[in-house]
Amino acid sequence: MGGRGTAARGPRRLRRHACAALVLCGALALTACNGDDGSAGAAGTAPDASTATPSAAATSSAAPGGSTPSASATSSKKPAPAATATGKPKPPAPAPTCDHKMPISPDEIAVYRYTPEGGMLSLIVKHGNWGCPVAGGATPFVTVGEETFIPVADDAKITAMAPILTGSVSKPITAHELTSWLESHPNKGLVFHYNVNHRGMIETLGQEEYTP
């Protein structure tokens, strides 16, 4: 009885060991197959587009026939401003010219001195005309030619103002007052407005302006 029981348990133990071996082998085989399938799937899968290399991305974005400038570089270029046409400056207006309509004034003289030669009073004068205004607004009496003698009538009406008299209003004076001032102030060139009578003698003499 004891030997039979032992003989019966012997085959059972062998079967248990065999089954355990088969189970372990199956588990290893399954693990090996799963490992092969995982690696094969990883190797056979196409690379993701997001993991593409920069060179491939640049090549795919370039236009056929060569590379094109980026959008940022193109947009940064601003059009050149249009040239503004500037007109030429206008030349200054010509200054008004001073034109002597009459080279010699017919009724004005510059008185310089006097002389009693020939038994009559004569004024030593020069003819001329008013010139162009100078600095300060003064207008000079421009004389021409040589000095001339003009006799004065005994009854000539003579008027004067500054500097012969004080003030700017003409007042009557005598011939003696005029000659006395000319004797002490020769060659001043006082400008007088004058008229002559039929004998060619001064009958009116009125001082117009003092010209130093």
C-alpha beads as a LAMMPS data file, in Angstrom:
LAMMPS data file: protein, C-alpha beads

212 atoms
211 bonds

1 atom types
1 bond types

-500.0 500.0 xlo xhi
-500.0 500.0 ylo yhi
-500.0 500.0 zlo zhi

Masses

1 110.0

Atoms # bond

1 1 1 0.000 0.000 0.000
2 1 1 2.776 2.356 0.885
3 1 1 4.621 1.700 -2.394
4 1 1 1.612 2.130 -4.594
5 1 1 0.799 5.534 -3.026
6 1 1 4.233 6.759 -3.690
7 1 1 4.152 5.464 -7.257
8 1 1 0.846 7.218 -7.805
9 1 1 2.125 10.575 -6.516
10 1 1 5.238 10.408 -8.684
11 1 1 3.469 10.812 -12.049
12 1 1 1.281 13.596 -10.631
13 1 1 4.334 15.609 -9.599
14 1 1 5.795 15.215 -13.042
15 1 1 2.641 16.437 -14.648
16 1 1 2.575 19.478 -12.360
17 1 1 6.121 20.353 -13.227
18 1 1 5.429 19.944 -16.929
19 1 1 2.387 22.179 -16.762
20 1 1 4.321 24.837 -14.888
21 1 1 7.058 24.673 -17.492
22 1 1 4.542 25.019 -20.269
23 1 1 2.926 27.993 -18.578
24 1 1 6.307 29.686 -18.082
25 1 1 7.294 28.989 -21.668
26 1 1 4.026 30.388 -22.894
27 1 1 4.494 33.531 -20.854
28 1 1 8.020 34.001 -22.201
29 1 1 6.865 33.380 -25.717
30 1 1 4.050 35.892 -25.299
31 1 1 6.425 38.469 -23.867
32 1 1 8.882 37.893 -26.695
33 1 1 6.143 38.263 -29.299
34 1 1 4.814 41.409 -27.716
35 1 1 8.314 42.864 -27.660
36 1 1 8.876 42.049 -31.330
37 1 1 5.532 43.534 -32.310
38 1 1 6.278 46.796 -30.408
39 1 1 9.711 47.280 -31.974
40 1 1 8.447 46.371 -35.424
41 1 1 5.577 48.833 -35.069
42 1 1 7.970 51.602 -34.006
43 1 1 10.336 50.873 -36.879
44 1 1 7.583 50.621 -39.480
45 1 1 5.695 53.772 -38.435
46 1 1 6.284 56.825 -40.688
47 1 1 7.901 59.836 -38.931
48 1 1 5.489 62.458 -37.636
49 1 1 5.321 65.603 -39.710
50 1 1 5.791 67.723 -36.592
51 1 1 9.185 66.087 -35.979
52 1 1 10.496 66.829 -39.460
53 1 1 13.950 68.367 -39.616
54 1 1 14.333 72.111 -40.270
55 1 1 15.990 71.459 -43.618
56 1 1 13.003 69.498 -44.830
57 1 1 10.602 72.200 -43.643
58 1 1 12.639 74.916 -45.311
59 1 1 12.824 72.913 -48.540
60 1 1 9.084 72.343 -48.583
61 1 1 8.332 76.065 -47.960
62 1 1 10.700 77.360 -50.663
63 1 1 9.205 78.287 -54.025
64 1 1 10.251 76.289 -57.094
65 1 1 13.412 77.569 -58.725
66 1 1 15.010 79.139 -55.642
67 1 1 14.394 80.643 -52.245
68 1 1 12.132 83.650 -51.735
69 1 1 12.488 86.424 -49.108
70 1 1 10.490 85.993 -45.943
71 1 1 7.253 87.880 -45.414
72 1 1 8.730 89.907 -42.538
73 1 1 11.638 91.119 -44.678
74 1 1 9.306 92.082 -47.512
75 1 1 6.882 93.950 -45.263
76 1 1 9.690 95.910 -43.580
77 1 1 10.593 97.667 -46.840
78 1 1 8.668 100.934 -47.063
79 1 1 8.157 102.722 -50.367
80 1 1 10.448 105.663 -50.876
81 1 1 8.705 109.021 -50.355
82 1 1 7.780 110.803 -53.515
83 1 1 10.118 113.641 -54.411
84 1 1 8.619 117.026 -53.707
85 1 1 9.082 119.486 -56.492
86 1 1 10.452 122.737 -55.140
87 1 1 9.981 125.825 -57.217
88 1 1 12.852 128.169 -57.858
89 1 1 12.901 131.207 -55.570
90 1 1 11.515 134.278 -57.196
91 1 1 14.032 137.009 -57.859
92 1 1 13.575 140.114 -55.739
93 1 1 11.484 142.836 -57.242
94 1 1 13.609 145.550 -58.798
95 1 1 13.945 148.656 -56.683
96 1 1 12.170 151.702 -58.024
97 1 1 14.498 153.749 -60.137
98 1 1 14.930 157.464 -59.707
99 1 1 14.619 159.201 -63.031
100 1 1 15.282 162.881 -63.535
101 1 1 12.557 164.015 -65.883
102 1 1 14.157 167.441 -66.098
103 1 1 17.981 167.497 -66.042
104 1 1 17.950 171.119 -64.898
105 1 1 15.266 172.743 -62.788
106 1 1 14.028 175.899 -64.585
107 1 1 13.106 177.798 -61.401
108 1 1 15.499 176.567 -58.676
109 1 1 19.083 177.568 -57.938
110 1 1 21.682 176.867 -55.276
111 1 1 23.053 180.145 -53.876
112 1 1 26.720 180.154 -52.779
113 1 1 27.928 183.771 -52.570
114 1 1 27.186 187.257 -53.841
115 1 1 29.125 189.991 -55.621
116 1 1 28.551 193.790 -55.996
117 1 1 30.545 193.997 -59.197
118 1 1 29.138 196.099 -62.012
119 1 1 27.342 198.434 -59.656
120 1 1 24.559 195.970 -58.867
121 1 1 23.943 193.076 -56.515
122 1 1 24.385 189.670 -58.156
123 1 1 24.092 186.210 -56.680
124 1 1 26.665 183.540 -57.509
125 1 1 24.605 180.380 -58.109
126 1 1 24.560 176.957 -59.742
127 1 1 21.687 175.344 -61.576
128 1 1 20.650 171.777 -60.945
129 1 1 17.799 169.507 -59.941
130 1 1 16.677 167.332 -57.039
131 1 1 18.415 163.961 -57.034
132 1 1 17.385 160.543 -55.743
133 1 1 16.717 160.124 -52.012
134 1 1 19.699 159.021 -49.953
135 1 1 20.041 157.347 -46.544
136 1 1 17.808 159.018 -44.008
137 1 1 15.286 160.187 -46.607
138 1 1 17.129 163.377 -47.532
139 1 1 16.956 164.456 -51.144
140 1 1 20.028 166.354 -52.355
141 1 1 20.000 169.128 -54.902
142 1 1 22.422 167.981 -57.564
143 1 1 24.127 170.912 -59.262
144 1 1 25.460 170.898 -62.808
145 1 1 27.732 173.172 -64.767
146 1 1 29.751 176.108 -63.530
147 1 1 28.854 178.981 -61.271
148 1 1 26.673 181.688 -62.814
149 1 1 25.966 185.331 -61.926
150 1 1 22.329 186.422 -61.717
151 1 1 21.568 190.080 -60.810
152 1 1 18.912 190.907 -58.247
153 1 1 16.357 193.724 -58.806
154 1 1 16.269 196.586 -56.359
155 1 1 12.665 195.810 -55.460
156 1 1 13.051 192.013 -55.365
157 1 1 10.889 190.194 -52.871
158 1 1 13.105 187.877 -50.804
159 1 1 11.939 185.411 -48.166
160 1 1 14.028 183.099 -45.985
161 1 1 13.794 180.594 -43.166
162 1 1 16.309 178.450 -41.273
163 1 1 19.237 178.602 -41.253
164 1 1 19.153 182.264 -42.219
165 1 1 16.267 182.815 -39.800
166 1 1 15.031 180.663 -36.942
167 1 1 12.056 178.457 -37.668
168 1 1 10.787 176.555 -40.696
169 1 1 8.385 179.219 -42.010
170 1 1 9.571 181.600 -44.702
171 1 1 9.618 185.257 -43.715
172 1 1 10.474 188.389 -45.705
173 1 1 14.055 189.696 -45.438
174 1 1 15.988 192.478 -47.098
175 1 1 18.740 192.048 -49.662
176 1 1 21.187 193.379 -47.076
177 1 1 20.185 190.642 -44.591
178 1 1 20.693 188.022 -47.293
179 1 1 24.124 189.276 -48.355
180 1 1 25.261 189.623 -44.732
181 1 1 24.410 185.957 -44.077
182 1 1 26.100 184.844 -47.340
183 1 1 29.242 186.764 -46.397
184 1 1 29.519 184.932 -43.072
185 1 1 28.341 181.544 -44.464
186 1 1 29.769 181.205 -48.000
187 1 1 29.351 178.150 -50.231
188 1 1 26.451 176.615 -48.269
189 1 1 24.425 176.030 -51.398
190 1 1 21.045 177.191 -50.080
191 1 1 18.342 176.197 -52.558
192 1 1 15.983 179.001 -53.568
193 1 1 12.980 179.123 -55.827
194 1 1 13.337 182.177 -58.085
195 1 1 11.709 184.154 -60.898
196 1 1 13.239 186.771 -63.181
197 1 1 11.655 189.822 -64.766
198 1 1 11.830 190.887 -68.381
199 1 1 15.285 192.350 -67.759
200 1 1 16.637 189.004 -66.554
201 1 1 16.924 190.138 -62.959
202 1 1 15.653 188.183 -59.953
203 1 1 12.383 189.691 -58.776
204 1 1 11.335 186.957 -56.312
205 1 1 13.584 184.724 -54.271
206 1 1 12.164 182.263 -51.777
207 1 1 14.237 179.744 -49.832
208 1 1 13.025 176.199 -50.431
209 1 1 15.459 174.013 -48.493
210 1 1 18.839 174.142 -46.837
211 1 1 21.443 171.845 -48.375
212 1 1 24.680 171.694 -46.311

Bonds

1 1 1 2
2 1 2 3
3 1 3 4
4 1 4 5
5 1 5 6
6 1 6 7
7 1 7 8
8 1 8 9
9 1 9 10
10 1 10 11
11 1 11 12
12 1 12 13
13 1 13 14
14 1 14 15
15 1 15 16
16 1 16 17
17 1 17 18
18 1 18 19
19 1 19 20
20 1 20 21
21 1 21 22
22 1 22 23
23 1 23 24
24 1 24 25
25 1 25 26
26 1 26 27
27 1 27 28
28 1 28 29
29 1 29 30
30 1 30 31
31 1 31 32
32 1 32 33
33 1 33 34
34 1 34 35
35 1 35 36
36 1 36 37
37 1 37 38
38 1 38 39
39 1 39 40
40 1 40 41
41 1 41 42
42 1 42 43
43 1 43 44
44 1 44 45
45 1 45 46
46 1 46 47
47 1 47 48
48 1 48 49
49 1 49 50
50 1 50 51
51 1 51 52
52 1 52 53
53 1 53 54
54 1 54 55
55 1 55 56
56 1 56 57
57 1 57 58
58 1 58 59
59 1 59 60
60 1 60 61
61 1 61 62
62 1 62 63
63 1 63 64
64 1 64 65
65 1 65 66
66 1 66 67
67 1 67 68
68 1 68 69
69 1 69 70
70 1 70 71
71 1 71 72
72 1 72 73
73 1 73 74
74 1 74 75
75 1 75 76
76 1 76 77
77 1 77 78
78 1 78 79
79 1 79 80
80 1 80 81
81 1 81 82
82 1 82 83
83 1 83 84
84 1 84 85
85 1 85 86
86 1 86 87
87 1 87 88
88 1 88 89
89 1 89 90
90 1 90 91
91 1 91 92
92 1 92 93
93 1 93 94
94 1 94 95
95 1 95 96
96 1 96 97
97 1 97 98
98 1 98 99
99 1 99 100
100 1 100 101
101 1 101 102
102 1 102 103
103 1 103 104
104 1 104 105
105 1 105 106
106 1 106 107
107 1 107 108
108 1 108 109
109 1 109 110
110 1 110 111
111 1 111 112
112 1 112 113
113 1 113 114
114 1 114 115
115 1 115 116
116 1 116 117
117 1 117 118
118 1 118 119
119 1 119 120
120 1 120 121
121 1 121 122
122 1 122 123
123 1 123 124
124 1 124 125
125 1 125 126
126 1 126 127
127 1 127 128
128 1 128 129
129 1 129 130
130 1 130 131
131 1 131 132
132 1 132 133
133 1 133 134
134 1 134 135
135 1 135 136
136 1 136 137
137 1 137 138
138 1 138 139
139 1 139 140
140 1 140 141
141 1 141 142
142 1 142 143
143 1 143 144
144 1 144 145
145 1 145 146
146 1 146 147
147 1 147 148
148 1 148 149
149 1 149 150
150 1 150 151
151 1 151 152
152 1 152 153
153 1 153 154
154 1 154 155
155 1 155 156
156 1 156 157
157 1 157 158
158 1 158 159
159 1 159 160
160 1 160 161
161 1 161 162
162 1 162 163
163 1 163 164
164 1 164 165
165 1 165 166
166 1 166 167
167 1 167 168
168 1 168 169
169 1 169 170
170 1 170 171
171 1 171 172
172 1 172 173
173 1 173 174
174 1 174 175
175 1 175 176
176 1 176 177
177 1 177 178
178 1 178 179
179 1 179 180
180 1 180 181
181 1 181 182
182 1 182 183
183 1 183 184
184 1 184 185
185 1 185 186
186 1 186 187
187 1 187 188
188 1 188 189
189 1 189 190
190 1 190 191
191 1 191 192
192 1 192 193
193 1 193 194
194 1 194 195
195 1 195 196
196 1 196 197
197 1 197 198
198 1 198 199
199 1 199 200
200 1 200 201
201 1 201 202
202 1 202 203
203 1 203 204
204 1 204 205
205 1 205 206
206 1 206 207
207 1 207 208
208 1 208 209
209 1 209 210
210 1 210 211
211 1 211 212
